[in-house]
Structure formats: structure tokens, C-alpha cells
């Protein structure tokens, strides 16, 4: 399917990560020009050489408005536009009893998982408003609507992010900018690899057995009994940033295998 976004300029944060780079691949195949960003870009630069499109890589710390502003300027200086923003940067943050988490634990997750999106919107929306066309997509999580007891810092930041993007959608559609979230759960990434490696050691079982027991005990809604793939998340992102998805606004698209056991988000 032609997503009708050839020659659009897509800015992707967290592009070194599995979901970020998988999205870069699919948007490159659709003919987008790319601005890829992460804290460090050495490895990203090498990976980007394999993409079949024009790409620039820009190092940026999304906790700093000056870095985010510089990232947006780099996009406009190179390509003259910003059409699509895919914001994947984030951390899992500290875990434990909600009342035992420190103020700093909450601030860290809030700054990276929530405020970074506010900074990105501030920096990039003027360019999209000028053109009267834009797409803004943030990665939330199942945790935003189905919080897990020991992940309060992450839960609250992601819930706030979902609300923020919904708020944006009310106003920005008048400027041609559609704002949505994509909500993955238990995807094959370095983050869940680490979770399962820790679990396998704690239980004294193999990595695969750790995955199986986690699915059975902690994620019974995933009836396919497997982790999702980054390519499956990227496909959902590609739809909502495309012209084909031009009536999707203010939505949260789950890519969770059924992990969230509720009808509404």
C-alpha cells in the first residue's frame, strides 16, 4: 500500500532503539527523508547508511529545550521542512513501591517520558503549521491505562503523555496537524531482553522459559504467547503518520497483542 508520504520529512527521536530504527526503515521505504536523533549518533550514523533515502543524524538530549530546538533547526536547514514527528525516546525509570520512590525518581521519568514530548511539540509545530500538514506521534505504553503496581514512575509519566497528546489533538487539527499515540506492550527490545534476563536468573530458568512464565503469569491477555516485534509497532506508526490515516486524530493505537484487558483505552 502506498501511504502517500513520499518526500515528507520525518523526524524520529530515540532512533537508535529498536522501535525507532524500525520506524525509520519503513518510512524510508515509503520515500520519506529522515532526521534521526538520539543522545549519541555514532552507531546510528553507521546504521543509517543502509537506508534507501536521504538521512541526517543529529545528537540531542531531549531533556534540554535548546537541544530539541537545535534538532528542529537542523531538519529545516537540511530539508526545509518538518512534516512528521515520531517521538520514541523514553526510559522505564525506577521501580518499587510507589511511596518508596523518591521525588527524583518521579522527576526523572517525568522529564524524559513526559516533558520531552512537550519540548518536541514546542520546537516542531511551527514548521508543520506553516505547511498546514503534519503528524505528531508519541510512544506511550500499556502502563498508561493498565498500570503495574511497581512501575508508578513510568505509569504516571506515560498516562500524562497520553493526556497531553489528546489535548494537542483538539487544537492542532485546525492547522492540519494530527496528534496520536501508539501504545506497545512486551515488544522484543533491549529493554524487555533485560527484564527477561533478570527473570531467568531469579527463577533459575532459561531465557525462553522466563518469557513463557512471564506471559502466563503477568500478561495473560497476550493469547499469542509471544513478544511483539518492533516491525509490528513501526507498521502501526507508519499508518497513523500517513495520508492514509488522515482521519485518525487524538487516538491511542494499541500494539499489545491484547495485553490491555479492557475495551476502552
Secondary structure, 3 states (H helix, E strand, C coil): CCCCCCCCEEEEECCCCHHHHHHHHHHHHCCCEEEEEECCCHHHHHHHCCCCCCEEEEECCCCCHHHHHHHHHHHHHHHCCCCEEEECCCCCCCCECCCCCCHHHHHHHHHHHHHHHHHHHHHHHHHHHHHCCEEEEEECCHHHCCCCCCEHHHHHHHHHHHHHHHHHHHHHHHHCEEEEEEEECCECCHHHHHHHHHHHHHHCCCHHHHHHHHHHHHCCCCCCCCCECHHHHHHHHHHHCCCCCCCCCCCEEEECCCCCCCCCC
